Amino acid sequence: MTRTTSVTFERHPSGYRHWKLTTDGDVAWLELDVDPDGGLVPGYELKLNSYDLGVDIELYDATQRLRFEHPEVRVVIVTSAKDNVFCAGANIRMLASSSHEWKVNFCKFTNETRNAMEDAAAHSGQVYVAAVNGTCAGGGYEIALACEKILLVDDNSSTVALPEVPLLGVLPGTGGLTRVVDKRGVRRDLADVFATRPDGVKGRTAVDWRLVDELVPRQGFREAVLARAKEFARTSERLDGEGVELKPLKHRYVDIARTATEATITVKGPEDDDGWLLDVTRELDDAILRLRTNEPELGTWVLRTEGDPAKVLDHERAVFDAKDCLSNEIVHYFKRTLKRLDVTSRSLIALVEPGSCYAGLLLELALAADRQYILDGPPIDDEDSEERAAITLSEANFGRFPMGNGLTRLESRFFGDPDHVTRLAEVRGKALSPAEVNELGLVTDAPDDLDWEDEIRIALEGRASLSPDALTGMEANHRFVGPETLESKIFGRLAAWQNWIFTRPNASGPEGALRRYGTGQKAVFDRKRV
């Protein structure tokens, strides 16, 4: 697959090429109508409402706008604008022609978008309902699985299916296997049958196996779906409040500097602007996505902050105290952006220097990093200054922004020592000195100003000398300690297996199932089980 330009992630409904978003009171319709000629890169046709990254970027934009711009919307109906097909899933030609890292990043982004739909239901009272009005296969069924309710047209022909294993020699890439058994509670032997038959399951059997919730007659399908959505809306717990338009990004609070092997991401704290947290979150989210997709050779990200810690804490308190829809959405958006950082396959190194503002919610950036270094001394360029680096814990660090494993970053950091986290709670609100944060285990090391530059240089050069693949595996393992959740299973266990399968000849070799799909030739498998 040839990609000649950088991928961007900013979209607006007026420019959507593949989705139609309409709202009517407390119900929104999100209709998939993929332009076959609208692939993100040349080389494949998006037949049968199949999707690529460009289609999913629009879906992500739509879910964000529904949460921020439409507080009145309580139910989102996801359906197809085409006849007899809901969605055929990820485009096979695109997958077959893509590099390994593109496939992995694509799957990661689609997973994050499906998780965001579920997050809306769990924390915003905005329930997604899949109105499956035709054949629904692979990633198409995974979109439906991300919804809280699945309504299937009862026409004796439409099916739901996960045909990846029998047809493509890979796994459903967006959490399908996990959600079938963990979320919908499908019996494991029936899940096995379902995931190994290419033709899928239809009608009453789909209901009996818990693959869908209800059947809806084809005649009057749209009216019946709307009526059910209205019923769901009446039980929604979505908070009242004003919405806010997501305007084009201005990139005021997040700067990126690059070397040959690393990117330095500097996050700036608030001044006197009320909208800082939403703006900085959008910019950080965009920076993560762009770096992750367009610049894979930058294997280390150095995280820095600049600003007044007191203003960060004041802003945080104001957002937490406001019990309205917008504040709720901002908090959960920052949570999702931190989670995106957690699952990013880059080495994350946080530098805490004089003038930084690692306080409360911004401290979560440092806690998300694989290592943290704090400068124990004056600023490097001003040895006479009395300014010193500090870290301040707040309410934000004790449950507001859980990781995918369900733990806070402090609980993950001190897993096995919950008493230590309890002791840390006692120093909330205090600006902790380099010696104190080192003693409390909140940083990896605290070099003084004489050693700082050499210590950081050695740490970064050492990182760049190691195998990127080994680092990816090691970091993912260390970041997610403790219990497993549906989310950690999808990003950990399932993604690891898929990454391995994607590189195997049985899937991606010249005679593999993924490469031979649709050619009329059967795949040739090495039958040895490894």
QUIKA-V149759 format. One record per residue. BURIAL is I if it has 24 or more other C-alpha atoms within 12 Angstrom, else O. Layout:
BEGIN
burial = {BURIAL BURIAL}
END
This chain:
BEGIN
burial = {O O O O O O I O I I I I I O O I I I I I I I I O O I I I I I I I I I I I O I I I I O O I I I I I I I I I I I I I I I I I I I I I I I I I I I I I I I I I I I I I I I O I I I I I I I I I I I I I I I O I I I I I I I I I I I I I I I I I I I I I I O I I I I I I I I I I I I I I I I I I I I I I I I I I I I I I I I O O O I I I I I I I I I I I I I I I I I I I I I I I I O I I O I O O O O I O O I I I O O I I I I I I O I I O I I I I I I I I O I O O O I O O I I O I I I O I I O O I O I I I O O I O O I O O I O O I I I I I O O O O I I I I I I I I I I O O O O I I I I I I I I I I I I I I I I I I I O I I O I I I I I I I I I I I I I I I I I I I I O I I O O O O I I I I I I I I I I I I I I I I I I I I I I I I I I I I I I I I I I I I I I I I I I I I I I I I I I I I I I I I O O O O O O O I I I I I I I I I I I I I I I I I I I I I I I I I I I O O O O O O I O O I I O O O I O I I I I I O I O O I I I I I I I I I I O O I O O O I O O I I O O I I O O O O O O I I I O I I O I I I I O O O O I I I I I I I I I I I O I I I I I I I I I I I I O I I I I I I I O O O O O I O O O O O O O}
END
